Amino acid sequence: MGINDESDTTANLQIGPTSAGMVRLFIEGDGFEVPLDFDPDEAEEIAEEIRAAAGRARAASKGKR
């Protein structure tokens, strides 16, 4: 499965700080749990990547109208 493939899988995403000073992305779905811990600098880089991807997706959707 690639980034552009549709899926029927549903999952919940929780994001928050851990007691160890990390940022955790916790993904939970039917029969699976994935905790992903990042140091604050890595988390900020991920946030920047998400913002950039949102901007590109927004621009792409405007082009389809």
C-alpha positions as CSV (number, residue, x, y, z in Angstrom):
1,M,0.0,0.0,0.0
2,G,1.3,3.4,-0.9
3,I,0.6,6.9,0.3
4,N,-1.9,7.5,-2.5
5,D,-3.9,4.3,-2.2
6,E,-7.3,4.3,-0.6
7,S,-8.0,2.1,2.4
8,D,-11.1,0.9,4.4
9,T,-8.9,0.7,7.5
10,T,-10.0,3.1,10.3
11,A,-7.9,4.2,13.2
12,N,-7.8,6.7,16.0
13,L,-4.8,9.1,16.4
14,Q,-3.8,10.6,19.8
15,I,-1.0,13.0,20.1
16,G,0.5,14.2,23.4
17,P,3.6,14.5,25.6
18,T,5.0,11.6,27.6
19,S,6.3,11.7,31.1
20,A,9.8,11.1,29.6
21,G,9.7,14.4,27.6
22,M,8.9,12.8,24.3
23,V,6.0,13.5,21.9
24,R,3.9,10.4,21.3
25,L,1.7,9.7,18.3
26,F,-0.5,6.8,19.4
27,I,-2.4,5.1,16.6
28,E,-5.1,2.6,17.5
29,G,-7.2,0.5,15.2
30,D,-9.1,-2.7,15.1
31,G,-6.6,-5.2,16.6
32,F,-3.6,-3.0,16.6
33,E,-1.8,-0.2,18.6
34,V,1.2,1.7,17.4
35,P,3.0,4.1,19.8
36,L,5.5,6.3,18.1
37,D,7.8,8.5,20.3
38,F,9.7,11.5,19.0
39,D,11.9,14.0,20.7
40,P,10.5,17.5,20.5
41,D,12.7,18.6,17.6
42,E,11.7,15.6,15.5
43,A,8.0,16.3,16.4
44,E,8.4,19.9,15.2
45,E,9.9,18.6,11.9
46,I,7.0,16.2,11.5
47,A,4.5,19.0,12.2
48,E,6.2,21.1,9.4
49,E,5.9,18.2,7.0
50,I,2.2,17.8,7.8
51,R,1.6,21.5,7.3
52,A,3.5,21.4,3.9
53,A,1.5,18.4,2.8
54,A,-1.7,20.1,3.8
55,G,-0.8,23.1,1.7
56,R,0.1,20.9,-1.3
57,A,-3.2,18.9,-0.9
58,R,-5.2,22.2,-0.7
59,A,-3.5,23.5,-3.9
60,A,-4.2,20.2,-5.7
61,S,-7.8,20.2,-4.7
62,K,-8.2,23.8,-6.0
63,G,-6.8,22.6,-9.3
64,K,-9.5,19.9,-9.6
65,R,-12.5,22.3,-9.2
